Amino acid sequence: MPTDTDQSFIELSARQRARKLLDDGTFRELLGPFERVMSPWLEPQGIVPQADDGMVVAKGQINGQPAVVVAIEGSFQGGSMGEVSGAKMAAALELAAEDNRNGIPTQAVLLLETGGVRLQEANLGLAAIADIHAAIVDLRRYTPVIGVVAGTVGCFGGMSIAAALCSYLIVTREARLGLNGPQVIEQEAGIDEYDSRDRPFIWSMTGGEVRYHSGFVDALVKDSLNEVKDSVLSFIKAGVPATHRSDNYDYYLPKLTGFDTAQQANREVTEALFNREDRA
Amino acid sequence: MSNVANNAASRGDYWFAELTKDATPVNGLCPSVKAADGKLNDQPVRFIAVVPDKNNQYPRAAGGEVGLLEGWNLAKVVNDVIDADANAITKRAIVAVIDVPSQAYGRREEAFGIHQALAGAAGAYAKARLAGHPVVGLIVGKAMSGAFLAHGYQANKLIAFKNNGVMIHAMGKESAARITLRSVDALEKLAATIPPMAYDIENYATLGLLSQLLDIADPDKATPDDISNVQNVVWQNIQDARKEGVSLSNRLGAENRASSQRVRQLMRQEW
């Protein structure tokens, strides 16, 4: 039910999103902007760095349990992953896994608004993303790692793989989730394959709603702080899933090999192929 | 002169063939993912490669790209090792032979969740490493972006050939130039002074992510000495991985990746 206390989630900054997801009064930021741990690679390229490198790591509690929320600020360099921002997320996940091994049940929520690797830090961004993948797979053995893609940047590149490794994924209708950005696909494969200016088409491929109906995410919520928070809580309560989606090759492979690739994909084809109902 | 060189679909295919001459092929995979169970110094090893398949069911992945079938088949072939060795005291080593020009770009690929297929592969390699399987990535050609994340970047140890045909990068030059609103010329000038942007393997090596850079005179026409050299180095890295444990912390420590280390130290203090 909408209440007076509800508000848009998408309109919040990364820091506000993290604060609002944690229990009141428990938010504590690590490596915050005042510590000025910034990218060493941007200034030599004439780009103004940001004091937190566009990554917010907040410790606190969710439902009274220890938690870390890691939130990417999509408005800085398109939420791109550089060496420092990437290391902040990786380190947070690594420490959360270590906590769990030491008997502290630290939970993790990742707010993923990112175009992927920051091309100005190219190979160090890619390496950081590999570290993030490693850390998610480690941590999700102990506690669900919950990803949220709300909007408006979307979640692309190597970070879409990170999203796909999460135990649970929550999206809004405004979200987009895909490996390759529309412009890159158009450039590599041609406009007949992918028209990067056709927004309804792009949402019919990678938008939150189609991702939900074809089972690539676990929850579709309104752009509402309360709905996002309730959804996070429900997945924390659900615990570690019996099978992670990324291990479900037995489900995906027969679907993909059985598909006649003389056909091109569209929304209907995708939803028929990966019908939520037959996933169970 | 090797017959294999003439028949190989790619440099990765060639090295996979050279390393698996006496190995038993794993059946039931798509043609673009090859796996075989062989031995190094009498210890069992599963070798895995992604190779071109010009008749690929998904044509956007015909050139050795990692696409939907490749990602999920990698996931399967790695998970099979984990399951088979679940109760084994010594976990079998896995060697990823890496020559992947890119992920597949296409409409079907996005619609059918190529990000999820690649997560299947990356997740499987990470699980194998965490379960105690030494995972070694042997980079003989290209290791690009999402394709490398899916096939190799989760390895305990990365070995690369020192050769112009070897390239590890987040994005090809032309695309990177366009997206960063620079000319290819300007990009190359920047890459000369900004090591993580560079396209050559020597600069990549300064990031500390490789355990070894190997000189092979002609990686497309290896001598018997080259082959045994590679086998020895892979063997040594498998041994080192067994000693060093399951994390990727051995990749931290290079001066050109100092911030990655510093962030971790500060985070730990404040945690």
HADDOCK unambig.tbl for C-alpha pairs under 7 A between the chains (distance, minus, plus):
assign (segid A and resid 30 and name CA) (segid B and resid 267 and name CA) 6.59 0.50 0.50
assign (segid A and resid 30 and name CA) (segid B and resid 270 and name CA) 6.18 0.50 0.50
assign (segid A and resid 31 and name CA) (segid B and resid 267 and name CA) 6.74 0.50 0.50
assign (segid A and resid 83 and name CA) (segid B and resid 259 and name CA) 6.94 0.50 0.50
assign (segid A and resid 83 and name CA) (segid B and resid 260 and name CA) 6.32 0.50 0.50
assign (segid A and resid 84 and name CA) (segid B and resid 259 and name CA) 6.21 0.50 0.50
assign (segid A and resid 84 and name CA) (segid B and resid 260 and name CA) 6.27 0.50 0.50
assign (segid A and resid 84 and name CA) (segid B and resid 263 and name CA) 6.81 0.50 0.50
assign (segid A and resid 87 and name CA) (segid B and resid 260 and name CA) 5.39 0.50 0.50
assign (segid A and resid 87 and name CA) (segid B and resid 263 and name CA) 6.30 0.50 0.50
assign (segid A and resid 88 and name CA) (segid B and resid 263 and name CA) 6.29 0.50 0.50
assign (segid A and resid 91 and name CA) (segid B and resid 264 and name CA) 5.49 0.50 0.50
assign (segid A and resid 91 and name CA) (segid B and resid 267 and name CA) 6.85 0.50 0.50
assign (segid A and resid 117 and name CA) (segid B and resid 170 and name CA) 6.98 0.50 0.50
assign (segid A and resid 119 and name CA) (segid B and resid 176 and name CA) 6.73 0.50 0.50
assign (segid A and resid 120 and name CA) (segid B and resid 197 and name CA) 6.54 0.50 0.50
assign (segid A and resid 121 and name CA) (segid B and resid 196 and name CA) 5.59 0.50 0.50
assign (segid A and resid 121 and name CA) (segid B and resid 197 and name CA) 5.96 0.50 0.50
assign (segid A and resid 122 and name CA) (segid B and resid 169 and name CA) 6.85 0.50 0.50
assign (segid A and resid 122 and name CA) (segid B and resid 170 and name CA) 5.44 0.50 0.50
assign (segid A and resid 122 and name CA) (segid B and resid 196 and name CA) 5.72 0.50 0.50
assign (segid A and resid 122 and name CA) (segid B and resid 197 and name CA) 5.26 0.50 0.50
assign (segid A and resid 123 and name CA) (segid B and resid 169 and name CA) 5.72 0.50 0.50
assign (segid A and resid 123 and name CA) (segid B and resid 170 and name CA) 5.86 0.50 0.50
assign (segid A and resid 123 and name CA) (segid B and resid 196 and name CA) 4.91 0.50 0.50
assign (segid A and resid 123 and name CA) (segid B and resid 197 and name CA) 6.32 0.50 0.50
assign (segid A and resid 124 and name CA) (segid B and resid 196 and name CA) 5.70 0.50 0.50
assign (segid A and resid 126 and name CA) (segid B and resid 145 and name CA) 6.97 0.50 0.50
assign (segid A and resid 126 and name CA) (segid B and resid 170 and name CA) 6.07 0.50 0.50
assign (segid A and resid 130 and name CA) (segid B and resid 149 and name CA) 6.23 0.50 0.50
assign (segid A and resid 130 and name CA) (segid B and resid 153 and name CA) 6.13 0.50 0.50
assign (segid A and resid 130 and name CA) (segid B and resid 154 and name CA) 6.62 0.50 0.50
assign (segid A and resid 134 and name CA) (segid B and resid 126 and name CA) 5.77 0.50 0.50
assign (segid A and resid 134 and name CA) (segid B and resid 154 and name CA) 6.73 0.50 0.50
assign (segid A and resid 137 and name CA) (segid B and resid 123 and name CA) 6.33 0.50 0.50
assign (segid A and resid 137 and name CA) (segid B and resid 126 and name CA) 6.63 0.50 0.50
assign (segid A and resid 137 and name CA) (segid B and resid 127 and name CA) 6.84 0.50 0.50
assign (segid A and resid 157 and name CA) (segid B and resid 146 and name CA) 6.99 0.50 0.50
assign (segid A and resid 158 and name CA) (segid B and resid 146 and name CA) 5.88 0.50 0.50
assign (segid A and resid 160 and name CA) (segid B and resid 115 and name CA) 5.83 0.50 0.50
assign (segid A and resid 161 and name CA) (segid B and resid 115 and name CA) 5.11 0.50 0.50
assign (segid A and resid 161 and name CA) (segid B and resid 116 and name CA) 6.33 0.50 0.50
assign (segid A and resid 161 and name CA) (segid B and resid 118 and name CA) 6.44 0.50 0.50
assign (segid A and resid 161 and name CA) (segid B and resid 119 and name CA) 4.95 0.50 0.50
assign (segid A and resid 164 and name CA) (segid B and resid 115 and name CA) 6.67 0.50 0.50
assign (segid A and resid 164 and name CA) (segid B and resid 116 and name CA) 5.26 0.50 0.50
assign (segid A and resid 164 and name CA) (segid B and resid 119 and name CA) 5.80 0.50 0.50
assign (segid A and resid 165 and name CA) (segid B and resid 119 and name CA) 5.78 0.50 0.50
assign (segid A and resid 165 and name CA) (segid B and resid 123 and name CA) 6.79 0.50 0.50
assign (segid A and resid 178 and name CA) (segid B and resid 110 and name CA) 6.03 0.50 0.50
assign (segid A and resid 178 and name CA) (segid B and resid 115 and name CA) 6.12 0.50 0.50
assign (segid A and resid 179 and name CA) (segid B and resid 110 and name CA) 6.73 0.50 0.50
assign (segid A and resid 179 and name CA) (segid B and resid 114 and name CA) 6.56 0.50 0.50
assign (segid A and resid 179 and name CA) (segid B and resid 115 and name CA) 4.95 0.50 0.50
assign (segid A and resid 185 and name CA) (segid B and resid 105 and name CA) 5.39 0.50 0.50
assign (segid A and resid 185 and name CA) (segid B and resid 106 and name CA) 6.25 0.50 0.50
assign (segid A and resid 188 and name CA) (segid B and resid 105 and name CA) 6.67 0.50 0.50
assign (segid A and resid 189 and name CA) (segid B and resid 105 and name CA) 6.48 0.50 0.50
assign (segid A and resid 189 and name CA) (segid B and resid 106 and name CA) 6.43 0.50 0.50
assign (segid A and resid 193 and name CA) (segid B and resid 106 and name CA) 6.40 0.50 0.50
assign (segid A and resid 193 and name CA) (segid B and resid 107 and name CA) 5.92 0.50 0.50
assign (segid A and resid 194 and name CA) (segid B and resid 107 and name CA) 6.07 0.50 0.50
assign (segid A and resid 205 and name CA) (segid B and resid 110 and name CA) 6.69 0.50 0.50
assign (segid A and resid 205 and name CA) (segid B and resid 111 and name CA) 4.99 0.50 0.50
assign (segid A and resid 206 and name CA) (segid B and resid 111 and name CA) 6.60 0.50 0.50
assign (segid A and resid 246 and name CA) (segid B and resid 116 and name CA) 6.28 0.50 0.50
assign (segid A and resid 246 and name CA) (segid B and resid 119 and name CA) 5.68 0.50 0.50
assign (segid A and resid 246 and name CA) (segid B and resid 120 and name CA) 4.30 0.50 0.50
assign (segid A and resid 246 and name CA) (segid B and resid 123 and name CA) 6.73 0.50 0.50
assign (segid A and resid 247 and name CA) (segid B and resid 120 and name CA) 5.72 0.50 0.50
assign (segid A and resid 249 and name CA) (segid B and resid 72 and name CA) 5.56 0.50 0.50
assign (segid A and resid 249 and name CA) (segid B and resid 75 and name CA) 6.85 0.50 0.50
assign (segid A and resid 249 and name CA) (segid B and resid 76 and name CA) 6.37 0.50 0.50
assign (segid A and resid 253 and name CA) (segid B and resid 72 and name CA) 6.54 0.50 0.50
assign (segid A and resid 261 and name CA) (segid B and resid 57 and name CA) 6.61 0.50 0.50
assign (segid A and resid 261 and name CA) (segid B and resid 58 and name CA) 6.42 0.50 0.50
assign (segid A and resid 264 and name CA) (segid B and resid 108 and name CA) 6.48 0.50 0.50
assign (segid A and resid 265 and name CA) (segid B and resid 107 and name CA) 6.48 0.50 0.50
assign (segid A and resid 265 and name CA) (segid B and resid 108 and name CA) 5.12 0.50 0.50
assign (segid A and resid 265 and name CA) (segid B and resid 111 and name CA) 6.69 0.50 0.50
assign (segid A and resid 270 and name CA) (segid B and resid 111 and name CA) 6.37 0.50 0.50
assign (segid A and resid 270 and name CA) (segid B and resid 112 and name CA) 6.42 0.50 0.50
